[in-house]
Amino acid sequence: MAKIGYIMIMEQQSILSITQRFGTQEACISYLESIRWPDGPVCTNCGSHHIHNRKDSHRYLCRDCNHSFSVTVGTIMHASKLPLPKWFAAIFLIVNAKKGISSLQLSRDINVNKNTAWYMQKRIRKAMSGSDGLLKGIVEVDESYLGGSMTNMRKSYKKELGIYPGGMEHKKPVLGMMQRKGSVKVMVIDKADAKTIRPLLDRHIDASSEVVTDGFGAYRMLHRTHAKHITLNHSKNIMTAGKYNTSRLDSFWTTIKRAIVGQYHRVSPEHLQGYLDEIAFKFNNKGKDLFNLLICKIIQGRNEIATL
Ligand SMILES: [Zn+2]
């Protein structure tokens, strides 16, 4: 194992190597501290470096403002009484499960009860969320309907959005935006209409981008907000125009649907975003050390998730 800056590079990670390396509360804390405070502890209240280390615990006391704190303050691991080795093992299992892991399976693997596993999974997925800046260049945009039992029924939904025919009431519209050779952003939306979709396109896609969509009305006049708008008439089976298509996003939807059918069987609407956050995080960081990446994200991006 080599230490480069505060990122540990581990070769051939396995659940065994993780539980050996991070088998105690102390080992987890010292790793988190090395990431959060590479130059020694900093008061989480006033930013002072004038800190007293309480020997009998893993808490620190600020000599300037008297604030008592620990390294997990503001992170998903803070509020719970769960030992950190369980969090580390859960993070490893979730990021390395290619097809996802059910909370029931997680509960067995790390020996916690079902509700605890569900709670951990929800928080770990939340930590995977968050955007990495604007999408640029050629950006494919499309919506799909996900959740419940899987069939892409978009066309039949179009006429009466929000009124789902028998058995489909669990499906939610989902907006996908994917940069060519780049990241995907995927979000559950209330309604697949222009009023909902357009502000999201403005917020997540750089104005200099070439945006590729089908002929759905919500995408009309996109050339007013973005450099170029390429419309493919999917209903007439026109799937490509020169270098423009939505095939990468199409295959992403297929992956999600297969995963939902294969692992989760059905995903209820309230859990769909968390599920999508997990898939997008794995997709966007393919080939990287997901375990360390997520631990760093949790400890460094703590402000984003402090309100959980
Ligand atoms: Zn302080």
Boltz pocket constraint, residues with backbone or C-beta under 6 A from the ligand:
constraints:
  - pocket:
      binder: B
      contacts: [[A, 43], [A, 44], [A, 45], [A, 46], [A, 47], [A, 48], [A, 62], [A, 63], [A, 64], [A, 65], [A, 66], [A, 67]]
      max_distance: 6.0
